[in-house]
Amino acid sequence: MRAPAVEIPRQFHLMETEHWLVNHRMNSALPGYLMIGSKRDEDDLAALCPEALAELGPLLALVQRFLRERLSAGRVYLGRFGHTPGFAVHFHAIPVYGWVEQAFLQDVRYRALDGLRRADLGHAPDGADLTLYVTREFCERTPPAPIEGPGVDVVMALARRELPDLATVLGLVPVRR
């Protein structure tokens, strides 16, 4: 039996289209950690309607563009993990700022990961390393790791102002509330 749907509090809503909600991850202290979630209570991507699937590609591109161009994220990881009961199909947009990567490299607790990587791939952190770091340090740790630059509230305000206009440039139709 499927768990009851989790309601995303309005304070985290940044932009909506007909089929998707973009919100800041509720428990993330990392500014710009965004979620793109289906508005339909469905946890199977293949079960979504063709119109929702058609919106998804441009919406993921929009979020990546915003995080890279407006927040100067060096990398943006887009992924679907979807293990938590009660959440509809959703994607994580994880900004990796230069300061996040530097903090990872300076944190000796994460050096154990170096030995788990193939030696011929070098010692630079990869997406799995940095995703683990962001999740543990900015979403689960109390208190979270310190941040550099504008905080979550400032980034959410910027996203609310700019995402709808960027969406129209990409052919998306934002729902205005």
N, C-alpha and C positions, 0 to 999 in steps of 0.2 A: 504494500500500500504506500502511496506517495505521501510525503510529509506535507502539511499545510504550507501554502505559499508564504514566503517571507516578504513583508512590506518594507520597502526602502523608505525611510523617513524623508519627507519633502526637503529638509535642510540639506540633503546630499544630492538632490536632483540638479542636473546642470543643463540638460537639453533632452527633448523627446522628438522622435519621429512617429509616424503612424504605428510602427511595429517595435520600436526599440527605445529604451531609456538609457541615457548616459548619466552616470552618477560617480561621485568620488567614493572610493572604497570607504565604508563606514568606519572601520577600525584602523585605518592607515594614517600614520603621522607623516608619511612621505608625500609631500605636495605633488599633486598630479597623478597619483595612482588612481586611474579611472576604471570603471566597469561599464561594459556595454551589455545590457541585459534585455532579453525578449520580454515584451509586455504580455505575451501569451504564457499562461501557466503550463509550460511544456519543457521537459528536460532533454528532449531528443531533437537535435538540430534538423535531422532529416524529416521530422514531422511538421516543421514550420511551413507556412504557405509560401508559394513562389515569390510573392511580393516582399515578404519579410527577408527572404534570402537575397533578393535583388538589392535591398537597402543595405545589407550587411557589409559588402565589400567597400562601397563608398564611405560608410560610416567608420569602419576601421581605419581607412585612409585619412579621414578627417581628424580622428583622434590622434593618430600618429603625427600628422602634420602640425596640429596644435602643440603637442608636447615637444616636438623638435624645434619648431620655428618660434613659438612664443615663450616656451619655458627653457629652451636650450638644452633639452635632454640629448645626450650624445648618442644614446640608443633608446629604442622603445621596443619592449618585448610584448608581443600580442599572443595570448594563449587562452585555451579553454581547459580548465581543470575539472570543474563541476562535480565535486564529491560531496558537497554539503547538502543535506536534505533540505527541501523547501525552497530552493532557488531555481528559477527557470534557467533555460539555456543562457549562459553569459560568458563574456570574454573579459580577460584582465588586460589592461594596457598599463604596463609597468615602465615608468621613465627611469632610465639609468643616467644620472647626472655624473659629471666627472668627480665631484666630491663624494658620491656614493661609492664609486669604484675605488677611490683612494682610501676611504674609510674601511672598505672590505680588505684591501691589501695590507692595511696597518693593523687589522684585528687578528692577533695571533691565534685565536680560537678557530679561525677558518683555515689555517694553514694545513690542517689535517686533510682537507679536500685535495691538496696538491698531489698527495700520494695515490689518489683514486683515479687520476687522469692518466691517459696514455702518455708516456714520456716523450714520444715524438710529436705530440701536440703542443709542447711547451708548457710554461707555467702561468700564462696569462689566464685570468678568470674567464669562464665561459658563461653562457646564459643560465645554465643550471645553477652554477655557483652563486651568481648575483641574484637570481630569483629566490634562492634559499635565504640569502643574506637579507634581502629586502623584507621578505615575509617574517623572518624571525626578529629582525632588529627594529622594523618600523610598524609592524602590524601586531605582533604577539608579545613583544617585550614590554614590561612595565618597570620604569618609564621607558618610552621608546628612545632610540638613538637620537642624538642631536642632529638637527638639519641645518643647512646653509641656505640663505636666500629667503624669499617670501614663504609664509606659512600656508597651511591648508586653506584657511578662510580667504586669504588674498587670492590664491589660485582659483578657488571655486568662484569667487566673484568675477574674476577675469574670464573664466570659462563660460559663465552664464551670459556675459556680454558678447563674447566673440564667437562661440561655437555656432549659434544660429546663423550668423552672417556667412561664416565659412561653409556651413552646410549648403546654403543656397548656391554658392559658387560651384560646389561639387554635384549639383542637381538634386540634392535632398530637400525635402520639405519639412522644416521643423514645425512642431506643434507649438504655437505661441500660447502661453498661459498668463 
